[in-house]
Amino acid sequence: MKLLVIGDEKRFQKYLPDLPIVDEVEAIVVPRGTSDGDIVAQAGDADFIVADAISPVSAQLMGAFPSLKLVHSEGVAYNAIDVDAARARGVAVCNNAGVNAGAVAEQAVLLMLACLRHLVEGDVAVRKGRQIAMKERLMVEGIRELGDCTVGLVGLGAIAGQTALRLRAFGCDVAYWNRNRRSAEKEAALGVRYLPLAELARTCDIVSIHVPVTPETENLVDAAFLATMKPDAVLVNTARGEIVDQVALAQALSDGTIGAAGLDTLSPEPVQPDHPLALLSGEAADRLVLSPHIGGVTEGMFRRAWRTIWENIARVADGIEPVNVVS
């Protein structure tokens, strides 16, 4: 049996689990960005493909693998895999649903705290000898504690659920909107209450994005949405950059329409120096906290993900239905 991995070889080697199937499969790793022709030349007889979550696996590529039985995303996202083509061939497509939920939830809380505590601006102030001036300014302006905030979660999937549980420890009032309202039991277990989206945007101190990118959610947070938020509200996005209108957010920060934003994702990625949010300066830049889309890429996430991947390879090899099938 042969496995093709499209991704980073060092990462692949680091997270090999202690499972018998690992010794039974020949693995070929090609870097992300390798052409389909080169991939086929190196591993055209592979039985399994594991792809970095942003690496495309097209119908044409799958068609060149006559023995293909499984295509697995290394992460949660699988939009780069042609699921319809795989389904038509009877090839299972799987992801690692929920594997990064706790990790991304931590990043969301981190960004909330960083915005409320002026972390980036404060770091610069201390390094430049302006510690006391900034401290005195903030004592007058006021620093909000996270526990005093009402946090609105846009979406209530696995990541938002883990975020809600962490926010309970801070004493936050947590509201949520989801296309389908959750059961009363689920709401009680997470300590959340439902709000219509417009009311959530208007009343919450922090709005945290947790929906997938779909035609309905692309640019969901646009200029009109931002205009309804409180002028001191914080927007946090650990989902996908496409959900937020980037130009509108840059303008809102420049105009003071909202108080701050903490973003782990931008659009497009990789982010270029001429991105409208990267070009912010002065007070607008001080109110923006950026991280390089690392919310879900923790060691724990990769350990869990690769164990699931190898267990699914073993299942398919034994003729057993894998878990987390999305096809």
C-alpha positions in Angstrom: 0.0 0.0 0.0 1.2 3.5 -0.8 0.4 6.9 0.7 0.9 10.2 -1.0 1.2 13.2 1.3 1.0 16.7 -0.2 2.5 18.9 2.5 5.5 19.4 4.7 7.8 16.3 5.2 9.2 17.5 8.6 5.7 17.9 9.9 4.7 14.5 8.6 7.6 12.8 10.2 7.2 14.7 13.5 3.6 13.5 14.1 3.8 9.9 13.0 1.7 7.9 15.6 2.7 4.6 17.1 0.3 2.5 15.1 1.0 -0.8 13.2 -0.4 0.7 9.9 2.5 3.1 9.7 4.9 0.3 9.1 2.6 -1.3 6.5 2.4 1.7 4.2 5.0 3.3 1.9 4.8 7.1 2.2 5.8 9.6 -0.4 5.8 13.2 0.6 5.7 16.1 -2.0 5.8 19.8 -1.1 2.7 21.9 -1.4 2.7 23.5 -4.8 4.1 20.5 -6.6 2.6 20.2 -10.1 0.1 17.4 -10.7 2.4 16.0 -13.4 5.2 15.7 -10.9 2.9 14.2 -8.2 1.7 11.5 -10.6 5.2 10.7 -11.7 6.3 10.1 -8.1 3.2 8.5 -6.7 0.7 7.6 -9.4 0.0 4.2 -7.8 -0.9 5.5 -4.4 -3.9 4.1 -2.6 -4.3 7.1 -0.2 -3.8 10.8 -0.5 -3.4 13.2 2.5 -3.4 16.8 1.6 -2.4 20.0 3.4 -5.8 21.7 4.0 -5.1 24.4 1.4 -3.6 22.0 -1.3 -5.9 21.3 -4.1 -6.8 17.7 -5.0 -8.6 18.0 -8.4 -10.7 15.6 -10.3 -7.9 15.4 -12.9 -5.3 14.5 -10.2 -7.6 11.8 -8.6 -8.2 10.4 -12.1 -4.5 9.6 -12.4 -4.6 7.3 -9.4 -6.3 4.1 -10.4 -6.0 2.5 -7.0 -7.2 5.5 -5.0 -9.4 4.7 -2.1 -9.2 7.7 0.3 -8.5 11.4 0.2 -7.9 12.9 3.6 -7.5 16.6 4.6 -4.7 17.1 7.1 -6.9 19.6 8.8 -10.6 20.6 9.0 -11.0 22.4 5.7 -11.7 20.3 2.6 -12.9 22.9 0.1 -9.7 22.4 -2.0 -10.7 18.7 -2.6 -13.1 18.0 -5.4 -15.5 16.1 -3.3 -18.1 15.5 -6.1 -15.4 13.9 -8.3 -14.3 11.7 -5.4 -17.9 10.6 -4.7 -18.5 9.8 -8.3 -15.5 7.4 -8.2 -16.4 5.9 -4.9 -13.4 7.4 -3.2 -14.0 8.5 0.5 -13.1 12.0 1.4 -12.4 12.7 5.1 -11.4 15.6 7.3 -10.4 16.1 10.9 -13.6 17.7 12.1 -13.3 19.4 15.4 -9.6 18.5 15.9 -8.6 22.2 16.3 -11.6 23.4 18.2 -9.9 24.0 21.5 -6.8 25.4 19.9 -8.7 28.0 17.8 -10.9 28.8 20.8 -7.7 29.7 22.8 -6.7 32.0 19.9 -10.0 33.7 19.9 -9.8 34.4 23.6 -6.2 35.6 23.2 -7.3 38.1 20.6 -10.1 39.4 22.7 -7.8 40.0 25.6 -5.1 41.5 23.4 -7.6 44.0 22.1 -9.1 44.9 25.4 -5.7 45.3 27.1 -4.1 47.2 24.2 -1.4 44.5 24.1 0.4 45.5 20.8 0.3 49.2 21.5 1.5 48.6 25.1 4.4 46.5 24.0 5.6 49.2 21.7 5.1 51.9 24.4 7.2 50.0 26.9 10.0 49.4 24.4 10.1 53.1 23.5 10.1 54.4 27.1 6.5 55.5 27.1 5.2 53.1 29.7 4.0 55.6 32.3 2.4 57.9 29.7 0.4 55.0 28.3 -0.5 53.6 31.7 -1.8 57.0 32.8 -3.8 57.4 29.6 -5.4 54.1 29.9 -6.3 54.6 33.6 -8.4 57.6 32.4 -9.8 56.0 29.3 -10.5 52.8 31.1 -9.6 49.2 30.5 -12.5 46.7 30.2 -12.2 43.3 31.7 -13.2 40.4 29.6 -15.6 39.2 32.3 -17.5 42.5 32.0 -18.2 42.0 28.3 -21.1 40.5 26.5 -19.6 38.3 23.8 -21.5 37.4 20.7 -20.5 34.3 18.8 -21.5 34.3 15.1 -22.0 30.6 14.5 -22.1 27.8 17.1 -20.1 24.9 15.8 -17.3 23.0 17.6 -14.9 26.0 17.8 -17.5 28.4 19.0 -18.7 25.9 21.6 -15.2 25.6 23.0 -14.9 29.4 22.9 -18.1 29.7 24.9 -16.9 27.2 27.5 -13.6 29.2 28.0 -15.5 32.5 28.2 -17.6 31.1 31.0 -14.5 30.9 33.2 -14.1 34.6 32.7 -17.7 35.3 33.7 -18.8 36.6 30.3 -22.3 36.9 29.2 -22.2 34.8 26.0 -24.8 35.1 23.2 -24.8 33.5 19.8 -26.4 33.4 16.4 -26.5 30.4 14.2 -28.5 29.7 11.1 -30.2 26.9 13.0 -30.8 27.6 16.6 -29.4 24.9 19.0 -31.5 23.0 21.4 -32.3 24.3 24.9 -30.1 21.6 26.3 -27.1 22.5 24.1 -27.5 26.2 25.0 -27.6 25.3 28.7 -24.6 23.1 28.5 -22.5 25.8 26.8 -24.0 28.7 28.9 -25.1 30.7 25.9 -28.3 32.5 24.8 -29.6 33.0 21.3 -29.9 36.4 19.6 -30.8 37.3 16.1 -27.8 38.4 14.1 -28.7 42.1 13.9 -29.3 42.3 17.6 -26.1 40.5 18.4 -24.1 42.9 16.3 -25.8 45.9 17.9 -25.7 44.9 21.5 -22.5 42.8 22.1 -19.2 44.3 23.3 -17.2 41.6 21.4 -18.3 39.9 18.2 -16.4 36.7 17.4 -16.7 35.0 14.0 -17.1 31.2 13.9 -18.9 30.4 10.6 -17.5 28.6 7.5 -17.1 30.4 4.2 -20.1 29.8 2.0 -21.8 32.0 -0.6 -24.2 33.1 2.2 -21.4 34.0 4.7 -18.9 35.7 2.3 -18.6 39.4 3.4 -21.3 38.7 6.0 -19.5 41.3 8.1 -19.7 44.3 5.8 -19.9 48.0 6.2 -23.5 47.9 7.2 -22.8 45.2 9.8 -19.9 47.2 11.2 -22.0 50.3 11.4 -24.5 48.6 13.7 -21.8 47.6 16.2 -21.0 49.6 19.3 -18.3 52.3 18.7 -16.1 50.6 21.4 -16.9 47.0 20.3 -14.2 44.5 19.3 -14.4 42.3 16.3 -12.5 38.9 16.4 -12.1 36.6 13.4 -10.5 33.2 13.8 -12.7 31.7 11.0 -11.9 32.8 7.4 -10.9 36.3 6.1 -13.5 36.1 3.4 -16.3 36.4 5.9 -15.3 40.0 6.7 -15.2 42.8 4.1 -11.5 43.8 4.5 -11.8 47.3 3.0 -14.9 48.0 5.1 -13.1 46.9 8.3 -10.1 49.0 7.5 -12.4 52.0 7.0 -14.3 51.2 10.2 -11.0 51.2 12.2 -9.8 54.4 10.6 -13.2 56.1 11.3 -13.6 54.8 14.8 -16.8 53.0 13.8 -15.7 50.1 16.1 -13.2 50.0 18.9 -10.7 47.3 17.8 -10.3 44.1 15.8 -8.3 40.9 16.5 -7.7 38.8 13.4 -6.1 35.5 12.9 -7.3 35.3 9.3 -7.3 37.8 6.4 -8.2 37.7 2.8 -6.5 37.0 0.5 -3.8 34.9 2.1 -0.8 35.0 2.0 -1.2 38.6 3.1 0.8 41.1 1.1 2.2 44.4 2.3 -0.4 46.4 0.3 -3.4 44.8 2.1 -5.8 47.5 3.3 -5.5 46.3 6.9 -1.7 46.1 6.7 -1.6 49.7 5.5 -3.3 51.1 8.6 -1.3 53.6 10.6 -1.5 55.7 13.7 -4.4 55.1 16.1 -6.2 52.8 13.6 -3.2 50.4 13.5 -3.0 50.5 17.3 -6.5 49.1 17.5 -5.7 46.2 15.2 -4.1 42.9 16.5 -3.0 40.4 13.9 -1.8 36.8 14.1 -0.5 34.7 11.2 -3.4 32.2 10.9 -1.9 30.0 13.7 -5.0 29.5 15.8 -5.4 25.8 14.9 -1.9 24.7 14.1 -0.8 23.6 17.6 1.2 20.5 18.4 -1.8 18.9 20.1 -3.9 19.5 17.0 -1.4 17.8 14.6 -1.0 14.9 17.0 -4.7 14.3 17.1 -5.1 14.9 13.4 -2.4 12.5 12.2 -3.6 9.8 14.6 -7.1 10.1 13.0 -5.6 10.1 9.5 -3.6 6.9 10.1 -6.5 5.2 11.9 -8.7 6.0 8.8 -6.1 4.6 6.5 -6.1 1.4 8.5 -9.9 1.3 8.4 -10.1 1.7 4.6 -7.3 -0.8 4.2 -9.4 -3.3 6.2 -12.6 -2.5 4.2 -14.1 -0.5 7.2 -15.9 2.8 6.8 -13.6 5.6 8.0 -14.7 8.4 10.4 -15.4 12.0 9.5 -16.5 11.3 5.9 -17.5 14.5 4.1 -18.2 12.9 0.7 
